[in-house]
Amino acid sequence: MDQEGRGLAEVLVDRYSGVVFPEPGPNMMWRGQGRFLGAQPRYDLEGAEKLAREFLKGYLPGSRIFERQAFDGYYTFDFGRGKIEGMLSVNAYSGEVWVHTWHGVFLGENE
């Protein structure tokens, strides 16, 4: 985490080979976006979570947010119905929502 409590980056680990690589999507496209644009975020963590909850009403009715993490330029949320089923991110500048469909079945995480 940085001095402001934001995550530095998201990485994935191939469970068979042990290869570690940067997570695609928001981690590669949105992280640091504001520094390059010279813009101020339009959404804080609470505002982004509200957008995520609204999105989930249509995407996976009955789901809730379990965990949230701020990154430089976006926010990430774990969601599901009773247990974690997926992850999505919300752009801090545009409010765009991106579901992390490439994860497959959630096995766990390490911080």
BELMO-V507054 format. One record per pair of residues at least 4 apart in sequence whose ideal C-beta (glycine too) atoms are under 6 Angstrom apart, sorted by the first residue. I is the first residue (numbers start at 0). GAP is how many residues later the second one is. Records with the same first field share a line. If there is no record, write none. Layout:
I->GAP + GAP
This chain:
0->4
1->4
5->64 + 65 + 66
6->62 + 64
9->13 + 17
10->9 + 11
11->9 + 11
12->7
13->5
21->5 + 6
22->4
23->4
24->73
25->4 + 48 + 63 + 72
26->4
29->43 + 44 + 61
30->40 + 41 + 42
31->40 + 41
32->40
33->5 + 39
38->54
40->51 + 52
41->51
42->4 + 5 + 49 + 52
44->25 + 30
47->27 + 42
48->19
50->39 + 44
51->25 + 38
54->4 + 42
55->4 + 7 + 23
61->19
62->16 + 17 + 18
64->12 + 14
65->12 + 18
66->11
67->9
68->7
69->5
72->19
73->15 + 17 + 18
74->15
75->13
76->11
77->6 + 9
78->7
79->4 + 5
83->22
86->13
87->9 + 11
88->9
89->7
90->5
